[in-house]
């Protein structure tokens, strides 16, 4: 299995979130005065290009906009994260002139300082992005005559959306879709070397990733912050009737987190902070709680545990994936929370039963699995249920019941090897050499590995929870249709 791990690491004096978070100060004395960052003219031009790309991009398509934004460097993207933050403030109040940016867990903010000319340019872009060119504050700075035809079209599209549906979030919604598409359609972007752990962290998010395969670390380093920009954009969503952002009241934001979190797990591109942020906004969402449990179940797997122990990182940096036992405890907690919100979530019962078994709670695991078996909606899930229940019956010394469970699993998928291996091991444990050999003989008679008839759902268990990811994304994008015609 190949995974990209996105998780918390610790640096001496700093903590960083891997591939999807912010550099955060920890144990560093608070500065006596805020830091100041002066904005360069190229940043405003890049923000202008970004607005045009947001308007032109067709969600789900690797178009020119995805390619263009996808080649921007980490430093450029960090600056864009800041400038989108400032733009969103100006879209709510074009008269603002002072902007303080503070990363989560930072005690001190950074002042983002614009010259008078730059501030006027930013206000003009905000007038276009918010479709407010005809409003008095925007008329007073002659915003309409200062933007080109593409930005005028952007303003028209944003205004038409507000008129049609009452929604005033055209740019931030499409901005999130654009950066999510960059991350999903170009998922194996360049990984840059780590900076010195003792250097001052840059303003804006800094993310990194670890690529692993078969329990071995392949690469580790800094990666692009597209998911951070997408999350920031959706943090600005204001439902109709709200003066301030309230993403927790918006169903598109909820659907976006569900779909993108599922995509990450289906592609084994695990991002801890993504689900952390989703749960912070929607703490009672059963789907996000379920996916959080699945992520922790994955982190407890031997391949992940081995890779995180073997990965080579700069001095003072460690990965905050916990031990197998601790990860299983977290998985159990998330599954129980999901079931507290949606008691009939059969797949959460199934995975809770497996996790309880892995924790050694065999009686409780068997009871959970027996209860859910009759309500599992399809053959692959029933297959997992029979395998897991068979393992728990074996652990409890109920060998005949274990054999029956493994046989039922084999009947569901006759070309699967896992039930036959389990039957052979069970017979061996009972001292039945002939039975062990008979089960292995059945395995040898299966079609060869790689044959189209060779099918074992166990091979995809680690991504099965997210098998509807593409459908979720398609439904999300369908709400936006094609990009507006020029």
ABEGO torsion letter per residue (X at the ends): XBBBBBBBBBBBGBBBBBGGBBBBBBGBBBBABBBBBBBBAAAAAAAAAAAAAAAABBBGBBBAAAAAAAABBAAAAAAAAAAAAAAAAAAABAABABBBBBBBGBABBBBBBBBAAAAAAAAAAAAAAAGAAABAAAAAAGAAAABBAAAAAAAAAAAAAAAAAGBAAAAAAAAAAAAAAAAAABABBBBBBBBBAABBBBBEBBBBBBBBBGGBBABBEBBBAAAAAAAAAAAABBBBGBABBBAAABAAAAAAAAAAAAAAAAAGBBBAAAAAAAAAABAABAAAAAAAAAAAAAAABAAAAAAAAABBBBBGBBBABBBAAAAAAAAAAAAAAAAAABAABAAAAAAAAAAAAAAGBAAAAAAAAAAAAAABABAAAAAAAAAAAAAAAAAAGBAAAAAAAAAAAAAABAABAAAAAAAAAAAAAAGBAAAAAAAAAAAAABBBBGBAABBBAAAAAAAAAAAAAAAAAAAAAAAAEBBBBX
